């Protein structure tokens, strides 16, 4: 009985460690021009650029500063000359949605991001929008408009 209890606690502790260790990894987007994130609370010593209801929008310049907080949405901006395949090649799956005003819209799933939505009956957690002037990568969706 004692060995069963010890085994049970080892399994529980291992599962908890794996869950705690899981974090959002955006290293493949580190060359973005800017990053806009959404927080459900005001961040001390950081000026927000927009407040919308109870959400605060902040701008960051690099992915390293994102590990300090957990945000409800992330938008990464690139110049349109960026090769979009370098971005969407990091996703487990991707499909092209309907174009809007000649903007190419892609939806996909990125294993290293732990939130998701259902779009067109598919579990997705990333949206990519390519406009004539920029590429926006949004987790779980583009929340800043295009």
LUMTORFI-624595 format. One record per atom (N, C-alpha, C): residue in one letter; atom name; x, y negated, z. Coordinates in pm, whole numbers, plus 32768, in hexadecimal, padded with zeros to 4 digits. Each point is the difference from the previous one (the first is absolute). Layout:
REM residues N
+------+------+------+------+------+
| code | site |    x |    y |    z |
+------+------+------+------+------+
|    A |   CA |    X |    Y |    Z |
...
+------+------+------+------+------+
REM end
This chain:
REM residues 146
+------+------+------+------+------+
| code | site |    x |    y |    z |
+------+------+------+------+------+
|    X |    N | 8053 | 8078 | 8000 |
|    X |   CA | 7FAD | 7F88 | 8000 |
|    X |    C | 8057 | 7F82 | 8000 |
|    X |    N | 806C | 8005 | 804E |
|    X |   CA | 8059 | 7F8D | 800A |
|    X |    C | 8041 | 7FE0 | 7F79 |
|    X |    N | 802A | 8067 | 7FB4 |
|    X |   CA | 803F | 7FE9 | 7F7E |
|    X |    C | 7F9C | 7FC9 | 7F9A |
|    X |    N | 7F82 | 8027 | 800B |
|    X |   CA | 7F99 | 7FCA | 7FA7 |
|    X |    C | 7FEC | 7F6C | 801A |
|    X |    N | 7FFE | 7FD9 | 807E |
|    X |   CA | 7FF1 | 7F71 | 8024 |
|    X |    C | 8078 | 7FB0 | 7FD0 |
|    X |    N | 8076 | 8034 | 8011 |
|    X |   CA | 8079 | 7FBA | 7FD2 |
|    X |    C | 7FFC | 7FF1 | 7F68 |
|    X |    N | 7FDC | 806B | 7FBA |
|    X |   CA | 7FF4 | 7FFA | 7F6F |
|    X |    C | 7F99 | 7F9A | 7FD3 |
|    X |    N | 7F90 | 7FFB | 8045 |
|    X |   CA | 7F97 | 7F9F | 7FE1 |
|    X |    C | 8035 | 7F71 | 800E |
|    X |    N | 8046 | 7FE3 | 806F |
|    X |   CA | 8034 | 7F79 | 8016 |
|    X |    C | 806B | 7FDC | 7F9A |
|    X |    N | 8051 | 8060 | 7FD7 |
|    X |   CA | 8066 | 7FE5 | 7F9A |
|    X |    C | 7FBC | 7FD9 | 7F7C |
|    X |    N | 7F98 | 8048 | 7FDA |
|    X |   CA | 7FB8 | 7FE2 | 7F84 |
|    X |    C | 7FBF | 7F76 | 8009 |
|    X |    N | 7FC0 | 7FE0 | 806F |
|    X |   CA | 7FBE | 7F7E | 8011 |
|    X |    C | 8065 | 7F8F | 7FFA |
|    X |    N | 806F | 800E | 8044 |
|    X |   CA | 8068 | 7F97 | 8001 |
|    X |    C | 803A | 7FEF | 7F74 |
|    X |    N | 8017 | 806E | 7FBA |
|    X |   CA | 8034 | 7FF7 | 7F77 |
|    X |    C | 7F9D | 7FB8 | 7FA5 |
|    X |    N | 7F81 | 8021 | 8009 |
|    X |   CA | 7F9C | 7FBD | 7FAC |
|    X |    C | 7FF6 | 7F6C | 8021 |
|    X |    N | 8006 | 7FDD | 807F |
|    X |   CA | 7FFD | 7F73 | 8026 |
|    X |    C | 807B | 7FB6 | 7FCB |
|    X |    N | 8073 | 803E | 8008 |
|    X |   CA | 807B | 7FC1 | 7FCE |
|    X |    C | 7FF7 | 7FE9 | 7F6A |
|    X |    N | 7FCA | 8060 | 7FB7 |
|    X |   CA | 7FF2 | 7FEF | 7F70 |
|    X |    C | 7F9E | 7F90 | 7FDE |
|    X |    N | 7F94 | 7FF4 | 804B |
|    X |   CA | 7F9D | 7F97 | 7FE8 |
|    X |    C | 803A | 7F77 | 8020 |
|    X |    N | 8048 | 7FF6 | 806F |
|    X |   CA | 803C | 7F80 | 8026 |
|    X |    C | 806A | 7FD7 | 7F9B |
|    X |    N | 804D | 8063 | 7FCD |
|    X |   CA | 806C | 7FE4 | 7FA3 |
|    X |    C | 7FCD | 7FD3 | 7F78 |
|    X |    N | 7F85 | 8024 | 7FDC |
|    X |   CA | 7FCA | 7FDB | 7F7E |
|    X |    C | 7FEC | 7F69 | 7FFA |
|    X |    N | 803C | 7FC1 | 7F9F |
|    X |   CA | 7FF6 | 7F6E | 7FF3 |
|    X |    C | 7FF6 | 7FDC | 7F6D |
|    X |    N | 7FDB | 7F87 | 7FE9 |
|    X |   CA | 7FF4 | 7FD0 | 7F77 |
|    X |    C | 808C | 7FE3 | 7FCB |
|    X |    N | 8020 | 803B | 7F8F |
|    X |   CA | 8084 | 7FF3 | 7FC5 |
|    X |    C | 7FF4 | 7FBC | 7F78 |
|    X |    N | 802F | 7F86 | 7FF9 |
|    X |   CA | 7FF5 | 7FB2 | 7F84 |
|    X |    C | 8089 | 7FE1 | 7FC5 |
|    X |    N | 8064 | 8054 | 801B |
|    X |   CA | 8087 | 7FE5 | 7FD0 |
|    X |    C | 8007 | 7FF1 | 7F68 |
|    X |    N | 7FAF | 804B | 7FB7 |
|    X |   CA | 8005 | 7FF9 | 7F6D |
|    X |    C | 7FCC | 7F7A | 7FCC |
|    X |    N | 7FC5 | 7FAE | 8058 |
|    X |   CA | 7FCF | 7F7B | 7FD8 |
|    X |    C | 8057 | 7F8F | 8036 |
|    X |    N | 8078 | 8021 | 802C |
|    X |   CA | 8054 | 7F9D | 8043 |
|    X |    C | 802D | 7F8D | 7FA6 |
|    X |    N | 7FF7 | 8010 | 7F7C |
|    X |   CA | 8028 | 7F93 | 7FA7 |
|    X |    C | 7F8B | 7FA6 | 7FD8 |
|    X |    N | 7F92 | 8004 | 804D |
|    X |   CA | 7F8D | 7FAA | 7FE1 |
|    X |    C | 8023 | 7F6D | 8014 |
|    X |    N | 7FB9 | 7FAA | 7FB8 |
|    X |   CA | 8017 | 7F70 | 800B |
|    X |    C | 7FC8 | 7FC7 | 8081 |
|    X |    N | 7F8D | 8033 | 802A |
|    X |   CA | 7FC4 | 7FD7 | 8080 |
|    X |    C | 7FA0 | 806C | 802E |
|    X |    N | 7FDF | 7FF9 | 8080 |
|    X |   CA | 7FA6 | 8061 | 803D |
|    X |    C | 7F98 | 7FB3 | 8050 |
|    X |    N | 7F82 | 801E | 7FEB |
|    X |   CA | 7F94 | 7FC8 | 8051 |
|    X |    C | 7FC3 | 8073 | 804F |
|    X |    N | 7FF6 | 7FEE | 8084 |
|    X |   CA | 7FC5 | 8068 | 8055 |
|    X |    C | 7F89 | 7FC6 | 804A |
|    X |    N | 7FA7 | 8059 | 802B |
|    X |   CA | 7F8A | 7FD6 | 804A |
|    X |    C | 8007 | 803F | 808B |
|    X |    N | 7FED | 7FAC | 8065 |
|    X |   CA | 8001 | 802F | 808A |
|    X |    C | 7F7A | 7FDE | 8040 |
|    X |    N | 7FD5 | 8056 | 805B |
|    X |   CA | 7F83 | 7FE7 | 8048 |
|    X |    C | 8017 | 7FAB | 807C |
|    X |    N | 807C | 7FD5 | 8013 |
|    X |   CA | 801F | 7FA8 | 8072 |
|    X |    C | 806D | 7F9E | 7FD7 |
|    X |    N | 8007 | 7F93 | 8047 |
|    X |   CA | 8067 | 7F9D | 7FE6 |
|    X |    C | 8086 | 8032 | 8034 |
|    X |    N | 8067 | 7FEF | 7FB0 |
|    X |   CA | 8086 | 802E | 8026 |
|    X |    C | 804B | 7F8D | 8041 |
|    X |    N | 8036 | 801B | 8075 |
|    X |   CA | 8049 | 7F9A | 804A |
|    X |    C | 807D | 7FD6 | 7FB1 |
|    X |    N | 801B | 7F7F | 7FFD |
|    X |   CA | 8074 | 7FC5 | 7FBC |
|    X |    C | 8000 | 8014 | 7F68 |
|    X |    N | 7F8B | 8014 | 7FC6 |
|    X |   CA | 7FF7 | 800D | 7F6E |
|    X |    C | 7F88 | 7FAF | 7FD1 |
|    X |    N | 8016 | 7FA7 | 7FA1 |
|    X |   CA | 7F94 | 7FAD | 7FCC |
|    X |    C | 7FB4 | 804C | 7F93 |
|    X |    N | 7F7D | 8007 | 8010 |
|    X |   CA | 7FB0 | 8040 | 7F98 |
|    X |    C | 7FE7 | 7F9D | 7F8F |
|    X |    N | 7FEA | 8037 | 7F88 |
|    X |   CA | 7FE8 | 7FA8 | 7F8D |
|    X |    C | 7F6B | 7FE9 | 7FEA |
|    X |    N | 7FAE | 8061 | 8028 |
|    X |   CA | 7F6E | 7FF3 | 7FF5 |
|    X |    C | 7FC3 | 804C | 8074 |
|    X |    N | 7F92 | 7FCB | 8033 |
|    X |   CA | 7FAF | 804B | 8060 |
|    X |    C | 7F77 | 8011 | 7FC1 |
|    X |    N | 7FD3 | 807D | 7FF9 |
|    X |   CA | 7F7F | 801E | 7FC4 |
|    X |    C | 7FB0 | 8051 | 8066 |
|    X |    N | 7FA1 | 7FC1 | 8041 |
|    X |   CA | 7FB6 | 8043 | 8069 |
|    X |    C | 805E | 8024 | 8072 |
|    X |    N | 8007 | 807E | 8023 |
|    X |   CA | 8059 | 802E | 8069 |
|    X |    C | 8083 | 8038 | 7FCA |
|    X |    N | 801C | 7FE9 | 7F81 |
|    X |   CA | 807A | 8034 | 7FC4 |
|    X |    C | 8061 | 7F90 | 7FE0 |
|    X |    N | 8080 | 801E | 8017 |
|    X |   CA | 806B | 7FA1 | 7FE9 |
|    X |    C | 8058 | 8034 | 7F8F |
|    X |    N | 801D | 7FAC | 7F9E |
|    X |   CA | 8053 | 8024 | 7F8D |
|    X |    C | 808A | 7FC1 | 8014 |
|    X |    N | 8067 | 8054 | 7FF8 |
|    X |   CA | 808A | 7FD3 | 8014 |
|    X |    C | 8053 | 8021 | 7F86 |
|    X |    N | 8065 | 7FAD | 7FE7 |
|    X |   CA | 805D | 801A | 7F91 |
|    X |    C | 8087 | 802C | 8037 |
|    X |    N | 8037 | 8067 | 7FC4 |
|    X |   CA | 8085 | 8032 | 8021 |
|    X |    C | 8053 | 8004 | 7F80 |
|    X |    N | 8084 | 8003 | 8011 |
|    X |   CA | 8058 | 8003 | 7F8C |
|    X |    C | 8046 | 8086 | 7FEC |
|    X |    N | 7FFA | 8059 | 8064 |
|    X |   CA | 8042 | 8081 | 7FF0 |
|    X |    C | 7FB6 | 806D | 804E |
|    X |    N | 8016 | 807B | 7FD7 |
|    X |   CA | 7FBA | 8071 | 803C |
|    X |    C | 8034 | 8020 | 808C |
|    X |    N | 807A | 7FD7 | 8022 |
|    X |   CA | 8038 | 801E | 8084 |
|    X |    C | 7FAD | 7FC4 | 8071 |
|    X |    N | 7FC6 | 7F8B | 7FEC |
|    X |   CA | 7FB2 | 7FBF | 806A |
|    X |    C | 7F78 | 8040 | 8014 |
|    X |    N | 7FD7 | 8058 | 7FA6 |
|    X |   CA | 7F7B | 803C | 800B |
|    X |    C | 7FF6 | 806B | 806B |
|    X |    N | 806F | 8037 | 802A |
|    X |   CA | 7FFC | 806C | 8062 |
|    X |    C | 7FE0 | 7FCE | 808D |
|    X |    N | 8004 | 7F7D | 8014 |
|    X |   CA | 7FE7 | 7FC7 | 8084 |
|    X |    C | 7F6D | 8008 | 8028 |
|    X |    N | 7FA7 | 8001 | 7FA1 |
|    X |   CA | 7F6F | 7FFB | 801A |
|    X |    C | 7FB8 | 8069 | 7FAD |
|    X |    N | 7F87 | 801F | 8028 |
|    X |   CA | 7FA7 | 8052 | 7FAD |
|    X |    C | 7F97 | 7FA2 | 7FC7 |
|    X |    N | 7FFC | 7FF7 | 7F7D |
|    X |   CA | 7FA3 | 7FA6 | 7FBD |
|    X |    C | 7F8F | 8050 | 7FC1 |
|    X |    N | 7F8F | 7FBE | 7FE9 |
|    X |   CA | 7F8E | 8045 | 7FC4 |
|    X |    C | 8007 | 8003 | 7F67 |
|    X |    N | 8053 | 7FAC | 7FC4 |
|    X |   CA | 8011 | 8000 | 7F6F |
|    X |    C | 8087 | 7FC3 | 7FDD |
|    X |    N | 8038 | 802F | 7F90 |
|    X |   CA | 8081 | 7FD1 | 7FCF |
|    X |    C | 7FF2 | 7FE5 | 7F6B |
|    X |    N | 8030 | 7F8C | 7FD2 |
|    X |   CA | 8003 | 7FE1 | 7F71 |
|    X |    C | 808D | 7FD6 | 7FDB |
|    X |    N | 803A | 8044 | 7F9D |
|    X |   CA | 8087 | 7FE6 | 7FD0 |
|    X |    C | 7FF5 | 7FC2 | 7F75 |
|    X |    N | 804C | 7F96 | 7FE6 |
|    X |   CA | 7FF8 | 7FB7 | 7F82 |
|    X |    C | 8084 | 800C | 7FB4 |
|    X |    N | 7FF3 | 801A | 7F7D |
|    X |   CA | 8072 | 800B | 7FA7 |
|    X |    C | 7FE6 | 7FAD | 7F84 |
|    X |    N | 806A | 7FD4 | 7FBF |
|    X |   CA | 7FF6 | 7FC1 | 7F7E |
|    X |    C | 7FD0 | 8069 | 7F9C |
|    X |    N | 7FB9 | 7FD7 | 7F9A |
|    X |   CA | 7FC7 | 8060 | 7FA0 |
|    X |    C | 806A | 804B | 7FB0 |
|    X |    N | 807D | 7FD3 | 8007 |
|    X |   CA | 806B | 8047 | 7FB8 |
|    X |    C | 802A | 8080 | 8047 |
|    X |    N | 7FD4 | 8013 | 807C |
|    X |   CA | 801F | 807B | 804A |
|    X |    C | 7FC2 | 8076 | 7FB7 |
|    X |    N | 8049 | 806F | 7FF8 |
|    X |   CA | 7FCD | 8078 | 7FC1 |
|    X |    C | 7F99 | 8041 | 805C |
|    X |    N | 7F82 | 7FFE | 7FD9 |
|    X |   CA | 7F94 | 8034 | 8055 |
|    X |    C | 8011 | 8095 | 801C |
|    X |    N | 8040 | 804A | 7FA6 |
|    X |   CA | 8015 | 808F | 8015 |
|    X |    C | 805F | 801B | 8075 |
|    X |    N | 805A | 7FA3 | 801D |
|    X |   CA | 8057 | 800E | 8074 |
|    X |    C | 7FAE | 7FFB | 8081 |
|    X |    N | 7F92 | 7FBB | 7FFC |
|    X |   CA | 7FA9 | 7FF5 | 8077 |
|    X |    C | 7FA5 | 807A | 8009 |
|    X |    N | 7FB2 | 8017 | 7F98 |
|    X |   CA | 7F9C | 806A | 8008 |
|    X |    C | 803E | 808B | 7FFF |
|    X |    N | 807E | 800B | 7FDB |
|    X |   CA | 8046 | 8080 | 8006 |
|    X |    C | 8016 | 8033 | 808E |
|    X |    N | 7FE9 | 7FAC | 8063 |
|    X |   CA | 8011 | 8026 | 808D |
|    X |    C | 7F81 | 803A | 803D |
|    X |    N | 7F94 | 8004 | 7FB5 |
|    X |   CA | 7F80 | 802D | 8036 |
|    X |    C | 7FE9 | 8094 | 7FE3 |
|    X |    N | 7FB7 | 8043 | 805A |
|    X |   CA | 7FDE | 808D | 7FEC |
|    X |    C | 7FA8 | 8011 | 7F85 |
|    X |    N | 7FA3 | 7FA4 | 7FEF |
|    X |   CA | 7FAF | 8000 | 7F87 |
|    X |    C | 7FDB | 7F6F | 7FE3 |
|    X |    N | 7FE1 | 7FE6 | 7F83 |
|    X |   CA | 7FD8 | 7F7A | 7FD6 |
|    X |    C | 7FA2 | 800F | 7F88 |
|    X |    N | 7F9F | 7FA8 | 7FF9 |
|    X |   CA | 7FAA | 7FFD | 7F8A |
|    X |    C | 7FE0 | 7F6F | 7FE0 |
|    X |    N | 7FE8 | 7FE6 | 7F82 |
|    X |   CA | 7FE1 | 7F78 | 7FD5 |
|    X |    C | 7F6B | 7FEA | 8009 |
|    X |    N | 7FDB | 7F95 | 8048 |
|    X |   CA | 7F74 | 7FDA | 800C |
|    X |    C | 7FD7 | 7FA9 | 7F8B |
|    X |    N | 7F86 | 7FCE | 8006 |
|    X |   CA | 7FD0 | 7FA5 | 7F98 |
|    X |    C | 804F | 7F7F | 8004 |
|    X |    N | 8023 | 7FCD | 7F8B |
|    X |   CA | 8043 | 7F7F | 7FF7 |
|    X |    C | 7F9B | 7F91 | 801B |
|    X |    N | 802E | 7F97 | 8042 |
|    X |   CA | 7FAD | 7F8C | 801C |
|    X |    C | 8048 | 7F86 | 7FC9 |
|    X |    N | 7FC0 | 7FB8 | 7FA6 |
|    X |   CA | 803B | 7F89 | 7FC2 |
|    X |    C | 808C | 801C | 7FCB |
|    X |    N | 8011 | 8071 | 7FBD |
|    X |   CA | 8080 | 802C | 7FC9 |
|    X |    C | 806B | 801D | 8069 |
|    X |    N | 7FDA | 800F | 807C |
|    X |   CA | 805E | 8029 | 8069 |
|    X |    C | 7FFC | 8098 | 8007 |
|    X |    N | 8074 | 803E | 8002 |
|    X |   CA | 8008 | 8091 | 800E |
|    X |    C | 7FF6 | 8020 | 8095 |
|    X |    N | 7FA7 | 805C | 8024 |
|    X |   CA | 7FEA | 8023 | 808D |
|    X |    C | 8017 | 8096 | 8011 |
|    X |    N | 8054 | 8020 | 8061 |
|    X |   CA | 8021 | 808C | 801F |
|    X |    C | 7FDC | 801B | 8091 |
|    X |    N | 7FD8 | 807B | 801A |
|    X |   CA | 7FE6 | 802F | 8088 |
|    X |    C | 8054 | 807D | 8015 |
|    X |    N | 8029 | 8016 | 807C |
|    X |   CA | 8050 | 8076 | 801A |
|    X |    C | 8006 | 8022 | 8092 |
|    X |    N | 8056 | 8060 | 801C |
|    X |   CA | 8014 | 802A | 808A |
|    X |    C | 8096 | 8008 | 801A |
|    X |    N | 802B | 7FBD | 806B |
|    X |   CA | 808D | 7FFE | 8028 |
|    X |    C | 800B | 8049 | 8085 |
|    X |    N | 804A | 806D | 8002 |
|    X |   CA | 8009 | 8056 | 8076 |
|    X |    C | 8037 | 7FBA | 807C |
|    X |    N | 8050 | 7F99 | 7FF0 |
|    X |   CA | 803F | 7FBE | 8073 |
|    X |    C | 7FB2 | 7F86 | 8033 |
|    X |    N | 7F81 | 7FFD | 7FE2 |
|    X |   CA | 7FA7 | 7F99 | 8037 |
|    X |    C | 7F88 | 8049 | 803A |
|    X |    N | 7FDD | 7FE2 | 807D |
|    X |   CA | 7FA0 | 8055 | 8046 |
|    X |    C | 7F71 | 7FCB | 8007 |
|    X |    N | 7FD8 | 7FA7 | 7FAA |
|    X |   CA | 7F75 | 7FD3 | 7FF8 |
|    X |    C | 7FCB | 8026 | 7F77 |
|    X |    N | 7F7F | 8000 | 7FED |
|    X |   CA | 7FC8 | 8020 | 7F7D |
|    X |    C | 7F70 | 7FCE | 7FF5 |
|    X |    N | 7FD0 | 7FFC | 7F85 |
|    X |   CA | 7F76 | 7FDF | 7FDF |
|    X |    C | 7FD2 | 8064 | 7F96 |
|    X |    N | 7F7F | 8003 | 7FE5 |
|    X |   CA | 7FCD | 804F | 7F90 |
|    X |    C | 7FD5 | 7FA0 | 7F92 |
|    X |    N | 8038 | 8013 | 7F89 |
|    X |   CA | 7FDD | 7FB1 | 7F8B |
|    X |    C | 7FE3 | 8062 | 7F90 |
|    X |    N | 7F8F | 7FF0 | 7FBF |
|    X |   CA | 7FD5 | 805B | 7F95 |
|    X |    C | 8002 | 8092 | 8030 |
|    X |    N | 7FE0 | 8016 | 8080 |
|    X |   CA | 7FFC | 8087 | 8037 |
|    X |    C | 8088 | 803D | 801C |
|    X |    N | 806C | 7FB0 | 7FF2 |
|    X |   CA | 8087 | 8032 | 8017 |
|    X |    C | 803C | 7FBC | 807B |
|    X |    N | 804C | 804C | 804D |
|    X |   CA | 8044 | 7FCC | 8075 |
|    X |    C | 807C | 7FB4 | 7FD0 |
|    X |    N | 8000 | 7F7D | 8013 |
|    X |   CA | 8071 | 7FAD | 7FD4 |
|    X |    C | 802F | 7FAA | 8075 |
|    X |    N | 807C | 7FD3 | 7FF6 |
|    X |   CA | 8033 | 7FA3 | 8065 |
|    X |    C | 805A | 7F94 | 7FC3 |
|    X |    N | 7FFF | 7FF6 | 7F7D |
|    X |   CA | 804D | 7F97 | 7FBE |
|    X |    C | 7FBA | 7FD6 | 7F7F |
|    X |    N | 8005 | 7F7E | 7FE6 |
|    X |   CA | 7FCA | 7FC8 | 7F84 |
|    X |    C | 806E | 7FAA | 7FC4 |
|    X |    N | 8012 | 800C | 7F7D |
|    X |   CA | 8064 | 7FB0 | 7FB9 |
|    X |    C | 7FB7 | 7FB4 | 7F92 |
|    X |    N | 801A | 7F7D | 7FF9 |
|    X |   CA | 7FC1 | 7FAD | 7F9A |
|    X |    C | 806F | 7FBA | 7FB3 |
|    X |    N | 7FFF | 8012 | 7F7B |
|    X |   CA | 8061 | 7FBD | 7FAA |
|    X |    C | 7FB8 | 7F95 | 7FB2 |
|    X |    N | 8029 | 7F83 | 8017 |
|    X |   CA | 7FCB | 7F8D | 7FB7 |
|    X |    C | 806C | 7FD2 | 7F9F |
|    X |    N | 7FE3 | 7FA0 | 7FAA |
|    X |   CA | 8069 | 7FD0 | 7FA6 |
|    X |    C | 8078 | 7FC2 | 804A |
|    X |    N | 7FEB | 7FCE | 8079 |
|    X |   CA | 806D | 7FBC | 8045 |
|    X |    C | 803A | 804B | 8078 |
|    X |    N | 7FB9 | 8065 | 8033 |
|    X |   CA | 8031 | 8043 | 8078 |
|    X |    C | 7FC8 | 808D | 800E |
|    X |    N | 803F | 804A | 805A |
|    X |   CA | 7FCF | 8084 | 802A |
|    X |    C | 7FE9 | 7FF7 | 8095 |
|    X |    N | 7F89 | 802B | 802C |
|    X |   CA | 7FDF | 7FFF | 808F |
|    X |    C | 7FE8 | 8091 | 802A |
|    X |    N | 8044 | 8028 | 806A |
|    X |   CA | 7FEE | 8087 | 8037 |
|    X |    C | 7FBF | 7FEE | 8088 |
|    X |    N | 7F88 | 8037 | 8012 |
|    X |   CA | 7FB5 | 7FEE | 807C |
|    X |    C | 7FE7 | 8082 | 8049 |
|    X |    N | 8019 | 8000 | 8080 |
|    X |   CA | 7FE5 | 8072 | 8058 |
|    X |    C | 7F98 | 7FD6 | 8065 |
|    X |    N | 7F90 | 803C | 8011 |
|    X |   CA | 7FC9 | 806B | 7FAF |
|    X |    C | 7FC5 | 7FCD | 7F7E |
|    X |    N | 7FE5 | 7F7E | 7FF8 |
|    X |   CA | 7FD0 | 7FC0 | 7F85 |
|    X |    C | 803D | 7F74 | 7FF8 |
|    X |    N | 7FF8 | 7FC3 | 7F8B |
|    X |   CA | 8029 | 7F74 | 7FF3 |
|    X |    C | 7F94 | 7FAC | 8043 |
|    X |    N | 8024 | 7FB9 | 806B |
|    X |   CA | 7F9E | 7FB3 | 804D |
|    X |    C | 800A | 7F6A | 7FE9 |
|    X |    N | 8061 | 7FD5 | 7FB1 |
|    X |   CA | 8014 | 7F71 | 7FEC |
|    X |    C | 7FC8 | 7FCE | 7F7C |
|    X |    N | 7FC2 | 8058 | 7FB5 |
|    X |   CA | 7FCC | 7FD9 | 7F7E |
|    X |    C | 806D | 8007 | 7F96 |
|    X |    N | 7FD6 | 7FFE | 7F81 |
|    X |   CA | 8061 | 8002 | 7F94 |
|    X |    C | 7FDB | 7F98 | 7F9D |
+------+------+------+------+------+
REM end
